Amino acid sequence: MPQFLSTTDADFAPRFAALLEMKREDAPEVDDIVARIIADVRARGDAAVIELTERFDRLSLTPETLAFSPAEIAAAIDKVPGPERAALELAAARIRTYHERQRPADAEWTDPSGATLGWRWTAVEAAGLYVPGGLASYPSSVLMNAIPAQVAGVKRLVMCAPTPGGVVNPLVLLAAHLSGIDTIYRIGGAQAVAAMAYGTATITPVDKITGPGNAFVAAAKRRVFGKVGIDMIAGPSEILVVADADNDPDWIALDLLSQAEHDESAQSILITTDAAFGQAVAAAVDKRLETLDRRAIAGASWRDYGAIVTVRDLSEAAALTDRIAPEHLELCVADPVALSQTITHAGAIFLGQWTPEAIGDYIGGPNHVLPTARSARFSSGLSVLDFMKRTTLARMTPEALKSIGPAAETLAASESLEAHGLSVGARLARLNRKGGEDTGA
Amino acid sequence: MPQFLSTTDADFAPRFAALLEMKREDAPEVDDIVARIIADVRARGDAAVIELTERFDRLSLTPETLAFSPAEIAAAIDKVPGPERAALELAAARIRTYHERQRPADAEWTDPSGATLGWRWTAVEAAGLYVPGGLASYPSSVLMNAIPAQVAGVKRLVMCAPTPGGVVNPLVLLAAHLSGIDTIYRIGGAQAVAAMAYGTATITPVDKITGPGNAFVAAAKRRVFGKVGIDMIAGPSEILVVADADNDPDWIALDLLSQAEHDESAQSILITTDAAFGQAVAAAVDKRLETLDRRAIAGASWRDYGAIVTVRDLSEAAALTDRIAPEHLELCVADPVALSQTITHAGAIFLGQWTPEAIGDYIGGPNHVLPTARSARFSSGLSVLDFMKRTTLARMTPEALKSIGPAAETLAASESLEAHGLSVGARLARLNRKGGEDTGA
């Protein structure tokens, strides 16, 4: 049974605070193991990766078979049925169209001093995408990670996907093919992250690593951060639905369950202006849980972390939403756009009752890699920007240096950085000697 | 004596590779100590912060005196001489003007399916700036960290700056005042980072922490990452100057020394098309090192990490530059713009001989917080974007859901996520029953 809260309860404040602080992830202490695996891969390269894959994935590889061959990929892709292929192609096209709008603009201007200023965006040269094996091996995640990199202009895109016991998901390979991935390694865990970050004889290192993974993968990403760039460290998924009474309780129940079925640690919360509607949704969830394939997982998530919060009005709903800073936010109210404009912290907003969150997982266009665990307060979903970086540009003319250089000299002196000041002063001295002549910039 | 390399040397490749791999930072193993400090601050709050400040900074504080009072700030600011104040004000104005151009645009469009898609940028609510004490307590860094946050629209901006023995730099307080910082705590180290991330009775937690610091501060930022956002983990500063023979060797020497004087671990590299010019710069550095105030620091940096690389032509220079991926890049050649367009990886580029890098440290406008240790391959300097986050938006109409919903159902089935598919299917069933009537979105 989920928690029922109401803002009119006397104990609402502490109970809501406890809901926010709830620790849903029982992250095992794997940091020491991961440190040893990374050191091993750095020291012994391919040999370490192959041994660890044998041990963890029961799969015997050689340097030659670390990556799938083009023939293996083609054969697997051929097995994908037509409807799945068409759906994946539509998803890829829509995700690409959305992300193409995210390409940032370069800038250059000349300011009143005569200085030319600006910046230029360029793509990361090589990116590596981690795709989990087993249950969470989702072709949609391949698209969501790889297409932004491809749109950014990343030249070399590789993927690591463990295949425990050699089992491969053909849709994952098709998704990789559709999103421009060059090479797919059948390795996983901290060893895959280490190999992508530091390289081995067979695996060329990349500059940026993204993608979800278990506690080992998360710890490895945290450790290689700095040597390479990483995306966020993802936690279990969350949804918050804000709904008034003018909704079908079954639809809202299914939306809540579509997060709950991901993971026992997932969290689904309903905020509603109508307590009876909240009860109706709870009943609809229970009914769906009788038959849902993944009822064990979804039921545990709903029981342990689910919550239904009754509020007096939508302004209370907006304030609580900002405190939750949900990964996914569905606004099933009469004017969802107006409500969305009163909310600041959310990874993705789904507006209106015709926009179930699952649309965003697959086919809407926006990215489904989103900030979890209240990190929407300070971070964003994956985007083209994650695979680009900005170089700032500055060019002084002699006149510009004359105009602003003396202030730099003053500040350098105040920070006791003499050479900083002299590097400006030596140039100003020349200008002053020559009276500004003969100084073509 | 710096290293001299030439691309025509037989052993150039391994020597250049060794230069890239050079470990300049002797980061002490402080992670365990930092973990204990963070746990202590989380458990005991103000009391822990006060005890640790007493121990590390020889300063006795109370909850009431953790922050500077407005009167203390006003009194300190009054001591700043006119020229310093004017220089800092000019710097603040130029930095603000540059960063105002970085404000990102929201987007919203309707696609052919009838779906409305887009995104919206909002500011982080509260940000905390760390400012080191002692030698590296730079007012310019306060401006460079705080102004982007202010321009982003951050509502609450706090600063932590340790004052060992109670010594305060009035210019740091003036810089904080000029850049909209609300509260300044006289605390530092891992305890300051922990207090900003988790909060204490006196210190309200923030959502994002930025700013440079020593090994303790860096380890603490790495540990609180996830609970709050952080900027990069900065390493020692670097400059790469690419210069042809048509330069004053003394100017280039001063530019190299303006990085070397920061820190014994800083690195200054010259790439030149003219070996004799390289020798002339080396001689000019030696001459300046005879008298420079910080000659001990700058001399050690130049001796241990300095390098002069002679190349055959500027295309070789560009290729080596991309491998170095320098934090600061000065292009002192006849056509610096053309050369810059052949280079992909650099934090900031300073174009032409009239743009010494020190201009960028203080007054140019672009940010001086830049990616070090080759991380310009995948990351950018600090910007307004670091203090904002993007919420993606999607709104389906019944027609749009009819058009793309079935593909989402197919993909949900292929990923065995039944509730995902049902949340779409239940809505499509209603639409099909009603033939699309009575379904105002």
Chai-1 contact restraints between the chains, C-beta under 6 A:
chainA,res_idxA,chainB,res_idxB,connection_type,confidence,min_distance_angstrom,max_distance_angstrom,comment,restraint_id
A,P83,B,T410,contact,1.0,0.0,6.0,A-B,restraint_1
A,E84,B,S414,contact,1.0,0.0,6.0,A-B,restraint_2
A,A87,B,A407,contact,1.0,0.0,6.0,A-B,restraint_3
A,A87,B,T410,contact,1.0,0.0,6.0,A-B,restraint_4
A,A87,B,L411,contact,1.0,0.0,6.0,A-B,restraint_5
A,L90,B,A407,contact,1.0,0.0,6.0,A-B,restraint_6
A,R101,B,A107,contact,1.0,0.0,6.0,A-B,restraint_7
A,L117,B,G365,contact,1.0,0.0,6.0,A-B,restraint_8
A,T122,B,T344,contact,1.0,0.0,6.0,A-B,restraint_9
A,V124,B,F378,contact,1.0,0.0,6.0,A-B,restraint_10
A,Y138,B,E415,contact,1.0,0.0,6.0,A-B,restraint_11
A,S140,B,L411,contact,1.0,0.0,6.0,A-B,restraint_12
A,L171,B,S414,contact,1.0,0.0,6.0,A-B,restraint_13
A,D207,B,R377,contact,1.0,0.0,6.0,A-B,restraint_14
A,D207,B,F378,contact,1.0,0.0,6.0,A-B,restraint_15
A,K208,B,F378,contact,1.0,0.0,6.0,A-B,restraint_16
A,G226,B,I233,contact,1.0,0.0,6.0,A-B,restraint_17
A,G229,B,F378,contact,1.0,0.0,6.0,A-B,restraint_18
A,G229,B,S379,contact,1.0,0.0,6.0,A-B,restraint_19
A,I233,B,G226,contact,1.0,0.0,6.0,A-B,restraint_20
A,W251,B,A426,contact,1.0,0.0,6.0,A-B,restraint_21
A,L254,B,A419,contact,1.0,0.0,6.0,A-B,restraint_22
A,L254,B,L422,contact,1.0,0.0,6.0,A-B,restraint_23
A,L254,B,S423,contact,1.0,0.0,6.0,A-B,restraint_24
A,L254,B,A426,contact,1.0,0.0,6.0,A-B,restraint_25
A,D255,B,S423,contact,1.0,0.0,6.0,A-B,restraint_26
A,L257,B,A419,contact,1.0,0.0,6.0,A-B,restraint_27
A,S258,B,A419,contact,1.0,0.0,6.0,A-B,restraint_28
A,S258,B,H420,contact,1.0,0.0,6.0,A-B,restraint_29
A,S258,B,S423,contact,1.0,0.0,6.0,A-B,restraint_30
A,E261,B,A419,contact,1.0,0.0,6.0,A-B,restraint_31
A,L292,B,E418,contact,1.0,0.0,6.0,A-B,restraint_32
A,D293,B,E418,contact,1.0,0.0,6.0,A-B,restraint_33
A,T344,B,T122,contact,1.0,0.0,6.0,A-B,restraint_34
A,A346,B,T391,contact,1.0,0.0,6.0,A-B,restraint_35
A,A348,B,T392,contact,1.0,0.0,6.0,A-B,restraint_36
A,I349,B,T391,contact,1.0,0.0,6.0,A-B,restraint_37
A,I349,B,L393,contact,1.0,0.0,6.0,A-B,restraint_38
A,F350,B,A394,contact,1.0,0.0,6.0,A-B,restraint_39
A,L351,B,R395,contact,1.0,0.0,6.0,A-B,restraint_40
A,G352,B,R395,contact,1.0,0.0,6.0,A-B,restraint_41
A,G352,B,A441,contact,1.0,0.0,6.0,A-B,restraint_42
A,W354,B,M396,contact,1.0,0.0,6.0,A-B,restraint_43
A,W354,B,P398,contact,1.0,0.0,6.0,A-B,restraint_44
A,W354,B,L401,contact,1.0,0.0,6.0,A-B,restraint_45
A,W354,B,A441,contact,1.0,0.0,6.0,A-B,restraint_46
A,T355,B,A394,contact,1.0,0.0,6.0,A-B,restraint_47
A,T355,B,R395,contact,1.0,0.0,6.0,A-B,restraint_48
A,T355,B,M396,contact,1.0,0.0,6.0,A-B,restraint_49
A,P356,B,S423,contact,1.0,0.0,6.0,A-B,restraint_50
A,P356,B,V424,contact,1.0,0.0,6.0,A-B,restraint_51
A,A358,B,A408,contact,1.0,0.0,6.0,A-B,restraint_52
A,A358,B,H420,contact,1.0,0.0,6.0,A-B,restraint_53
A,A358,B,S423,contact,1.0,0.0,6.0,A-B,restraint_54
A,A358,B,V424,contact,1.0,0.0,6.0,A-B,restraint_55
A,I359,B,A408,contact,1.0,0.0,6.0,A-B,restraint_56
A,G360,B,A394,contact,1.0,0.0,6.0,A-B,restraint_57
A,Y362,B,A408,contact,1.0,0.0,6.0,A-B,restraint_58
A,Y362,B,L411,contact,1.0,0.0,6.0,A-B,restraint_59
A,I363,B,I404,contact,1.0,0.0,6.0,A-B,restraint_60
A,I363,B,A407,contact,1.0,0.0,6.0,A-B,restraint_61
A,I363,B,A408,contact,1.0,0.0,6.0,A-B,restraint_62
A,G364,B,A394,contact,1.0,0.0,6.0,A-B,restraint_63
A,G365,B,L117,contact,1.0,0.0,6.0,A-B,restraint_64
A,P366,B,T392,contact,1.0,0.0,6.0,A-B,restraint_65
A,P366,B,A394,contact,1.0,0.0,6.0,A-B,restraint_66
A,R377,B,D207,contact,1.0,0.0,6.0,A-B,restraint_67
A,F378,B,V124,contact,1.0,0.0,6.0,A-B,restraint_68
A,F378,B,D207,contact,1.0,0.0,6.0,A-B,restraint_69
A,F378,B,K208,contact,1.0,0.0,6.0,A-B,restraint_70
A,F378,B,G229,contact,1.0,0.0,6.0,A-B,restraint_71
A,S379,B,G229,contact,1.0,0.0,6.0,A-B,restraint_72
A,S379,B,K389,contact,1.0,0.0,6.0,A-B,restraint_73
A,S380,B,K389,contact,1.0,0.0,6.0,A-B,restraint_74
A,S380,B,R390,contact,1.0,0.0,6.0,A-B,restraint_75
A,G381,B,T392,contact,1.0,0.0,6.0,A-B,restraint_76
A,K389,B,S379,contact,1.0,0.0,6.0,A-B,restraint_77
A,K389,B,S380,contact,1.0,0.0,6.0,A-B,restraint_78
A,R390,B,S380,contact,1.0,0.0,6.0,A-B,restraint_79
A,T391,B,A346,contact,1.0,0.0,6.0,A-B,restraint_80
A,T391,B,I349,contact,1.0,0.0,6.0,A-B,restraint_81
A,T392,B,A348,contact,1.0,0.0,6.0,A-B,restraint_82
A,T392,B,P366,contact,1.0,0.0,6.0,A-B,restraint_83
A,T392,B,G381,contact,1.0,0.0,6.0,A-B,restraint_84
A,L393,B,I349,contact,1.0,0.0,6.0,A-B,restraint_85
A,A394,B,F350,contact,1.0,0.0,6.0,A-B,restraint_86
A,A394,B,T355,contact,1.0,0.0,6.0,A-B,restraint_87
A,A394,B,G360,contact,1.0,0.0,6.0,A-B,restraint_88
A,A394,B,G364,contact,1.0,0.0,6.0,A-B,restraint_89
A,A394,B,P366,contact,1.0,0.0,6.0,A-B,restraint_90
A,R395,B,L351,contact,1.0,0.0,6.0,A-B,restraint_91
A,R395,B,G352,contact,1.0,0.0,6.0,A-B,restraint_92
A,R395,B,T355,contact,1.0,0.0,6.0,A-B,restraint_93
A,M396,B,W354,contact,1.0,0.0,6.0,A-B,restraint_94
A,M396,B,T355,contact,1.0,0.0,6.0,A-B,restraint_95
A,P398,B,W354,contact,1.0,0.0,6.0,A-B,restraint_96
A,L401,B,W354,contact,1.0,0.0,6.0,A-B,restraint_97
A,I404,B,I363,contact,1.0,0.0,6.0,A-B,restraint_98
A,A407,B,A87,contact,1.0,0.0,6.0,A-B,restraint_99
A,A407,B,L90,contact,1.0,0.0,6.0,A-B,restraint_100
A,A407,B,I363,contact,1.0,0.0,6.0,A-B,restraint_101
A,A408,B,A358,contact,1.0,0.0,6.0,A-B,restraint_102
A,A408,B,I359,contact,1.0,0.0,6.0,A-B,restraint_103
A,A408,B,Y362,contact,1.0,0.0,6.0,A-B,restraint_104
A,A408,B,I363,contact,1.0,0.0,6.0,A-B,restraint_105
A,T410,B,P83,contact,1.0,0.0,6.0,A-B,restraint_106
A,T410,B,A87,contact,1.0,0.0,6.0,A-B,restraint_107
A,L411,B,A87,contact,1.0,0.0,6.0,A-B,restraint_108
A,L411,B,S140,contact,1.0,0.0,6.0,A-B,restraint_109
A,L411,B,Y362,contact,1.0,0.0,6.0,A-B,restraint_110
A,S414,B,E84,contact,1.0,0.0,6.0,A-B,restraint_111
A,S414,B,L171,contact,1.0,0.0,6.0,A-B,restraint_112
A,E415,B,Y138,contact,1.0,0.0,6.0,A-B,restraint_113
A,E418,B,L292,contact,1.0,0.0,6.0,A-B,restraint_114
A,E418,B,D293,contact,1.0,0.0,6.0,A-B,restraint_115
A,A419,B,L254,contact,1.0,0.0,6.0,A-B,restraint_116
A,A419,B,L257,contact,1.0,0.0,6.0,A-B,restraint_117
A,A419,B,S258,contact,1.0,0.0,6.0,A-B,restraint_118
A,A419,B,E261,contact,1.0,0.0,6.0,A-B,restraint_119
A,H420,B,S258,contact,1.0,0.0,6.0,A-B,restraint_120
A,H420,B,A358,contact,1.0,0.0,6.0,A-B,restraint_121
A,L422,B,L254,contact,1.0,0.0,6.0,A-B,restraint_122
A,S423,B,L254,contact,1.0,0.0,6.0,A-B,restraint_123
A,S423,B,D255,contact,1.0,0.0,6.0,A-B,restraint_124
A,S423,B,S258,contact,1.0,0.0,6.0,A-B,restraint_125
A,S423,B,P356,contact,1.0,0.0,6.0,A-B,restraint_126
A,S423,B,A358,contact,1.0,0.0,6.0,A-B,restraint_127
A,V424,B,P356,contact,1.0,0.0,6.0,A-B,restraint_128
A,V424,B,A358,contact,1.0,0.0,6.0,A-B,restraint_129
A,A426,B,W251,contact,1.0,0.0,6.0,A-B,restraint_130
A,A426,B,L254,contact,1.0,0.0,6.0,A-B,restraint_131
A,A441,B,G352,contact,1.0,0.0,6.0,A-B,restraint_132
A,A441,B,W354,contact,1.0,0.0,6.0,A-B,restraint_133
